[in-house]
Amino acid sequence: MSQLTHPLQGPAPSVFGKATLSRDEILALDRLAAAAWAAPEEINCHGWLMRFADGITRRANSTAPFPIEGGVALDAQIAATEAFYRERALPPRFQISPAAAPEDLDEVLARRGYETEAPVDIMIADAEKLAGDTGSAVSISDSAPGGWWELYMEGYGRDPRAIVAGARDVALFASASGDGGAIEAIGLGVLSGDWLAVFGMFTRPECRRRGLGAGLIRALAAFAVDRGGIGVYLQVEANNPNARRLYESLGFRGVYGYHYRTLWTAS
C-alpha cells in the first residue's frame, strides 16, 4: 500500500452546460476534493484511499472508494478498510458518491450493517460568472491572519489545521474585516488546477445578513480566475437550506450528492 498519486484533472468547462455529470466527471471532482482536504495519514489500498485524521471530520476519517486496481476481491478491500480504522480506534467508514467503486458498493455495505450518515450535496459554479464585486473589504492570503483560526474553531468546534496543511495545493485564507480590523467572516479555498474548492465558510452571528459570505466567495472566485481557474465547487449538507439558498443565489447548482456508510458495531 502507498500514497495515492493520481493526477488531478477536474472536469472540462463543458460541465457547466450539462444537466447531469458523467461518472468520470464526478470521479474527477471527488479526487480534487480528496486532495484539497487531505488527511495527515492516507494509504492507497489498491485504488481505495483510506484516510485518518484523529477523528476530525468524517471525510478525513473515511475511505474514498476510487476504482479498484489489480483485480483485488471486494471482500478483501472491505476487510482491509475495517482493519485500518479499528487499528486506529475509529469505526470503519466509507464516503459514497455516484462514482464509488464498485457501483453496487453502497448496497453491499448496507447488507453488512453499515448505516447511512450525513448526506451532502456538491454544487458547482462557473468561476468567471461568479467572480465580482465583494461588497466589503476582503483579503486573501496563503497563510491564516491573526484570529482566522480562532474564528473557524468558534464556528465549527474543531481544529483541522493538520488537514489543511496536507492539501496538495496552497490553501487560500479569505477574510472580511470590519472598520476596526476585526475579522467578521472567513472562507477557505484550495485551488487545484482549474478548480477552486471552497470550505469553512463562517460569519460571526452578529455580522450576518450583510452579504459577507457572498463577498468572500466572489473574491475567491476572482482570485481563481486570475490564475486560470474555470470552476468553483463546494459541499453543503442536505439539512442546511439557508446555505443552499445563498449558493444558488450566487449561481451554484447541485450536480450530485454523497453520503457516508459507517459500521458502528463489529461485524
One Martini backbone bead per residue (centre of mass of N, CA, C, O) as a GRO file, in nm:
protein
  267
    1MET     BB    1   0.100   0.033   0.017
    2SER     BB    2   0.013   0.378  -0.082
    3GLN     BB    3   0.010   0.665  -0.202
    4LEU     BB    4  -0.181   0.881  -0.377
    5THR     BB    5  -0.096   0.976  -0.747
    6HIS     BB    6  -0.304   1.103  -0.902
    7PRO     BB    7  -0.403   1.309  -1.124
    8LEU     BB    8  -0.537   1.642  -1.139
    9GLN     BB    9  -0.856   1.646  -1.320
   10GLY     BB   10  -1.092   1.830  -1.401
   11PRO     BB   11  -1.347   1.932  -1.545
   12ALA     BB   12  -1.472   2.062  -1.810
   13PRO     BB   13  -1.649   2.342  -1.916
   14SER     BB   14  -1.898   2.169  -2.024
   15VAL     BB   15  -2.034   2.114  -1.741
   16PHE     BB   16  -2.216   2.382  -1.727
   17GLY     BB   17  -2.426   2.256  -1.966
   18LYS     BB   18  -2.514   2.023  -1.776
   19ALA     BB   19  -2.748   1.836  -1.610
   20THR     BB   20  -2.537   1.599  -1.595
   21LEU     BB   21  -2.293   1.393  -1.470
   22SER     BB   22  -2.050   1.197  -1.512
   23ARG     BB   23  -1.864   0.961  -1.365
   24ASP     BB   24  -1.590   1.093  -1.440
   25GLU     BB   25  -1.657   1.379  -1.332
   26ILE     BB   26  -1.709   1.294  -1.043
   27LEU     BB   27  -1.433   1.168  -0.992
   28ALA     BB   28  -1.269   1.426  -1.040
   29LEU     BB   29  -1.395   1.580  -0.798
   30ASP     BB   30  -1.327   1.376  -0.578
   31ARG     BB   31  -1.018   1.401  -0.609
   32LEU     BB   32  -0.993   1.697  -0.550
   33ALA     BB   33  -1.121   1.692  -0.264
   34ALA     BB   34  -0.917   1.492  -0.139
   35ALA     BB   35  -0.668   1.686  -0.182
   36ALA     BB   36  -0.786   1.944  -0.034
   37TRP     BB   37  -0.873   1.723   0.213
   38ALA     BB   38  -0.613   1.604   0.366
   39ALA     BB   39  -0.489   1.360   0.538
   40PRO     BB   40  -0.217   1.283   0.727
   41GLU     BB   41  -0.331   0.987   0.667
   42GLU     BB   42  -0.258   0.798   0.362
   43ILE     BB   43  -0.391   0.506   0.186
   44ASN     BB   44  -0.327   0.287  -0.082
   45CYS     BB   45  -0.579   0.035  -0.160
   46HIS     BB   46  -0.607  -0.052  -0.461
   47GLY     BB   47  -0.733   0.271  -0.492
   48TRP     BB   48  -0.815   0.310  -0.222
   49LEU     BB   49  -0.874   0.579   0.021
   50MET     BB   50  -0.725   0.588   0.330
   51ARG     BB   51  -0.827   0.790   0.619
   52PHE     BB   52  -0.649   0.988   0.883
   53ALA     BB   53  -0.753   1.249   1.162
   54ASP     BB   54  -0.838   1.195   1.460
   55GLY     BB   55  -1.163   1.244   1.384
   56ILE     BB   56  -1.147   1.493   1.190
   57THR     BB   57  -1.380   1.450   1.014
   58ARG     BB   58  -1.518   1.230   0.800
   59ARG     BB   59  -1.352   1.255   0.538
   60ALA     BB   60  -1.063   1.218   0.698
   61ASN     BB   61  -1.223   0.928   0.818
   62SER     BB   62  -1.229   0.785   0.526
   63THR     BB   63  -1.317   0.599   0.245
   64ALA     BB   64  -1.222   0.631  -0.093
   65PRO     BB   65  -1.384   0.450  -0.358
   66PHE     BB   66  -1.200   0.402  -0.587
   67PRO     BB   67  -1.086   0.240  -0.830
   68ILE     BB   68  -0.995  -0.077  -0.861
   69GLU     BB   69  -0.680  -0.240  -0.843
   70GLY     BB   70  -0.568  -0.563  -0.953
   71GLY     BB   71  -0.819  -0.760  -0.890
   72VAL     BB   72  -0.944  -0.722  -0.619
   73ALA     BB   73  -1.135  -0.822  -0.380
   74LEU     BB   74  -1.390  -0.685  -0.209
   75ASP     BB   75  -1.365  -0.825   0.067
   76ALA     BB   76  -1.066  -0.739   0.103
   77GLN     BB   77  -1.111  -0.436   0.100
   78ILE     BB   78  -1.303  -0.418   0.340
   79ALA     BB   79  -1.116  -0.554   0.546
   80ALA     BB   80  -0.891  -0.341   0.528
   81THR     BB   81  -1.060  -0.104   0.625
   82GLU     BB   82  -1.150  -0.216   0.898
   83ALA     BB   83  -0.864  -0.251   1.011
   84PHE     BB   84  -0.762   0.038   0.989
   85TYR     BB   85  -0.975   0.168   1.192
   86ARG     BB   86  -0.944  -0.022   1.437
   87GLU     BB   87  -0.640   0.047   1.484
   88ARG     BB   88  -0.763   0.368   1.532
   89ALA     BB   89  -1.039   0.378   1.693
   90LEU     BB   90  -1.247   0.353   1.445
   91PRO     BB   91  -1.498   0.349   1.244
   92PRO     BB   92  -1.592   0.227   0.967
   93ARG     BB   93  -1.568   0.433   0.659
   94PHE     BB   94  -1.761   0.564   0.380
   95GLN     BB   95  -1.751   0.745   0.075
   96ILE     BB   96  -2.057   0.794  -0.116
   97SER     BB   97  -2.073   0.811  -0.456
   98PRO     BB   98  -2.147   0.770  -0.793
   99ALA     BB   99  -1.818   0.678  -0.814
  100ALA     BB  100  -1.820   0.438  -0.665
  101ALA     BB  101  -1.617   0.138  -0.599
  102PRO     BB  102  -1.832  -0.030  -0.680
  103GLU     BB  103  -2.156   0.038  -0.779
  104ASP     BB  104  -2.267  -0.167  -0.528
  105LEU     BB  105  -2.144  -0.076  -0.251
  106ASP     BB  106  -2.380   0.036  -0.088
  107GLU     BB  107  -2.537  -0.232  -0.075
  108VAL     BB  108  -2.319  -0.404   0.053
  109LEU     BB  109  -2.293  -0.236   0.316
  110ALA     BB  110  -2.584  -0.259   0.409
  111ARG     BB  111  -2.573  -0.574   0.446
  112ARG     BB  112  -2.328  -0.530   0.669
  113GLY     BB  113  -2.446  -0.272   0.861
  114TYR     BB  114  -2.426  -0.005   0.733
  115GLU     BB  115  -2.473   0.334   0.795
  116THR     BB  116  -2.626   0.625   0.729
  117GLU     BB  117  -2.460   0.950   0.666
  118ALA     BB  118  -2.439   1.270   0.592
  119PRO     BB  119  -2.574   1.427   0.359
  120VAL     BB  120  -2.428   1.560   0.051
  121ASP     BB  121  -2.376   1.840  -0.164
  122ILE     BB  122  -2.269   1.924  -0.487
  123MET     BB  123  -2.147   2.242  -0.602
  124ILE     BB  124  -2.143   2.452  -0.896
  125ALA     BB  125  -1.937   2.709  -1.072
  126ASP     BB  126  -1.864   2.966  -1.268
  127ALA     BB  127  -1.600   3.161  -1.206
  128GLU     BB  128  -1.647   3.410  -1.392
  129LYS     BB  129  -1.948   3.459  -1.302
  130LEU     BB  130  -1.885   3.479  -0.991
  131ALA     BB  131  -1.707   3.697  -1.019
  132GLY     BB  132  -1.673   4.002  -0.809
  133ASP     BB  133  -1.808   4.210  -0.609
  134THR     BB  134  -1.778   4.200  -0.258
  135GLY     BB  135  -1.880   4.457  -0.068
  136SER     BB  136  -1.598   4.427   0.082
  137ALA     BB  137  -1.330   4.370   0.292
  138VAL     BB  138  -1.105   4.154   0.122
  139SER     BB  139  -0.879   3.893   0.207
  140ILE     BB  140  -0.594   3.710   0.056
  141SER     BB  141  -0.404   3.425   0.173
  142ASP     BB  142  -0.143   3.168   0.244
  143SER     BB  143  -0.211   3.269   0.539
  144ALA     BB  144  -0.323   3.297   0.851
  145PRO     BB  145  -0.454   3.531   1.015
  146GLY     BB  146  -0.521   3.682   1.285
  147GLY     BB  147  -0.808   3.496   1.406
  148TRP     BB  148  -0.898   3.281   1.199
  149TRP     BB  149  -0.890   3.010   1.358
  150GLU     BB  150  -1.067   3.100   1.591
  151LEU     BB  151  -1.323   3.136   1.418
  152TYR     BB  152  -1.343   2.855   1.309
  153MET     BB  153  -1.367   2.711   1.590
  154GLU     BB  154  -1.623   2.859   1.669
  155GLY     BB  155  -1.798   2.739   1.427
  156TYR     BB  156  -1.689   2.408   1.438
  157GLY     BB  157  -1.528   2.272   1.687
  158ARG     BB  158  -1.242   2.251   1.528
  159ASP     BB  159  -0.899   2.130   1.425
  160PRO     BB  160  -0.772   2.133   1.074
  161ARG     BB  161  -0.467   2.208   1.023
  162ALA     BB  162  -0.347   1.933   0.928
  163ILE     BB  163  -0.526   1.914   0.677
  164VAL     BB  164  -0.458   2.181   0.532
  165ALA     BB  165  -0.146   2.123   0.520
  166GLY     BB  166  -0.205   1.859   0.315
  167ALA     BB  167  -0.246   1.999   0.071
  168ARG     BB  168  -0.137   1.999  -0.253
  169ASP     BB  169  -0.228   2.288  -0.236
  170VAL     BB  170  -0.273   2.607  -0.176
  171ALA     BB  171  -0.408   2.775   0.068
  172LEU     BB  172  -0.692   3.006   0.109
  173PHE     BB  173  -0.734   3.298   0.310
  174ALA     BB  174  -1.040   3.436   0.382
  175SER     BB  175  -1.137   3.783   0.472
  176ALA     BB  176  -1.363   3.988   0.667
  177SER     BB  177  -1.350   4.326   0.775
  178GLY     BB  178  -1.390   4.569   0.981
  179ASP     BB  179  -1.325   4.888   1.082
  180GLY     BB  180  -1.137   4.765   1.330
  181GLY     BB  181  -1.014   4.474   1.193
  182ALA     BB  182  -1.202   4.261   1.255
  183ILE     BB  183  -1.305   3.950   1.201
  184GLU     BB  184  -1.626   3.844   1.046
  185ALA     BB  185  -1.524   3.657   0.800
  186ILE     BB  186  -1.481   3.326   0.644
  187GLY     BB  187  -1.263   3.144   0.404
  188LEU     BB  188  -1.176   2.845   0.217
  189GLY     BB  189  -0.923   2.777  -0.030
  190VAL     BB  190  -0.854   2.539  -0.313
  191LEU     BB  191  -0.625   2.531  -0.581
  192SER     BB  192  -0.678   2.287  -0.849
  193GLY     BB  193  -0.592   2.393  -1.115
  194ASP     BB  194  -0.919   2.476  -1.244
  195TRP     BB  195  -1.011   2.436  -0.933
  196LEU     BB  196  -1.220   2.555  -0.665
  197ALA     BB  197  -1.228   2.514  -0.327
  198VAL     BB  198  -1.486   2.548  -0.070
  199PHE     BB  199  -1.444   2.625   0.276
  200GLY     BB  200  -1.522   2.735   0.591
  201MET     BB  201  -1.780   2.897   0.623
  202PHE     BB  202  -1.792   3.204   0.834
  203THR     BB  203  -2.014   3.407   1.041
  204ARG     BB  204  -2.081   3.615   1.253
  205PRO     BB  205  -2.383   3.650   1.390
  206GLU     BB  206  -2.376   3.979   1.407
  207CYS     BB  207  -2.284   3.981   1.071
  208ARG     BB  208  -2.528   3.902   0.933
  209ARG     BB  209  -2.693   4.000   0.642
  210ARG     BB  210  -2.432   4.151   0.457
  211GLY     BB  211  -2.270   3.968   0.235
  212LEU     BB  212  -1.999   3.829   0.324
  213GLY     BB  213  -2.004   3.547   0.200
  214ALA     BB  214  -2.035   3.636  -0.094
  215GLY     BB  215  -1.775   3.803  -0.104
  216LEU     BB  216  -1.577   3.573  -0.055
  217ILE     BB  217  -1.650   3.399  -0.300
  218ARG     BB  218  -1.593   3.612  -0.517
  219ALA     BB  219  -1.295   3.654  -0.443
  220LEU     BB  220  -1.202   3.363  -0.489
  221ALA     BB  221  -1.289   3.348  -0.785
  222ALA     BB  222  -1.110   3.579  -0.886
  223PHE     BB  223  -0.846   3.449  -0.807
  224ALA     BB  224  -0.880   3.201  -0.991
  225VAL     BB  225  -0.908   3.344  -1.265
  226ASP     BB  226  -0.624   3.483  -1.258
  227ARG     BB  227  -0.515   3.154  -1.257
  228GLY     BB  228  -0.720   2.984  -1.464
  229GLY     BB  229  -0.989   2.940  -1.355
  230ILE     BB  230  -1.326   2.775  -1.407
  231GLY     BB  231  -1.406   2.652  -1.115
  232VAL     BB  232  -1.650   2.595  -0.848
  233TYR     BB  233  -1.660   2.415  -0.533
  234LEU     BB  234  -1.899   2.266  -0.301
  235GLN     BB  235  -2.033   2.181   0.027
  236VAL     BB  236  -2.367   2.075   0.134
  237GLU     BB  237  -2.584   2.013   0.356
  238ALA     BB  238  -2.902   1.886   0.336
  239ASN     BB  239  -2.978   2.051   0.629
  240ASN     BB  240  -2.893   2.348   0.467
  241PRO     BB  241  -3.092   2.578   0.325
  242ASN     BB  242  -2.948   2.852   0.361
  243ALA     BB  243  -2.690   2.787   0.207
  244ARG     BB  244  -2.822   2.703  -0.058
  245ARG     BB  245  -2.951   2.974  -0.125
  246LEU     BB  246  -2.694   3.133  -0.147
  247TYR     BB  247  -2.557   2.966  -0.372
  248GLU     BB  248  -2.785   2.995  -0.581
  249SER     BB  249  -2.770   3.312  -0.595
  250LEU     BB  250  -2.462   3.281  -0.723
  251GLY     BB  251  -2.487   3.006  -0.933
  252PHE     BB  252  -2.523   2.749  -0.804
  253ARG     BB  253  -2.529   2.384  -0.856
  254GLY     BB  254  -2.649   2.079  -0.825
  255VAL     BB  255  -2.487   1.748  -0.924
  256TYR     BB  256  -2.433   1.588  -0.648
  257GLY     BB  257  -2.404   1.322  -0.406
  258TYR     BB  258  -2.321   1.228  -0.065
  259HIS     BB  259  -2.227   0.966   0.168
  260TYR     BB  260  -2.220   0.766   0.456
  261ARG     BB  261  -2.069   0.455   0.572
  262THR     BB  262  -2.124   0.304   0.896
  263LEU     BB  263  -1.963   0.089   1.142
  264TRP     BB  264  -2.057   0.057   1.480
  265THR     BB  265  -2.019  -0.254   1.468
  266ALA     BB  266  -1.904  -0.552   1.482
  267SER     BB  267  -1.887  -0.813   1.228
   0.00000   0.00000   0.00000
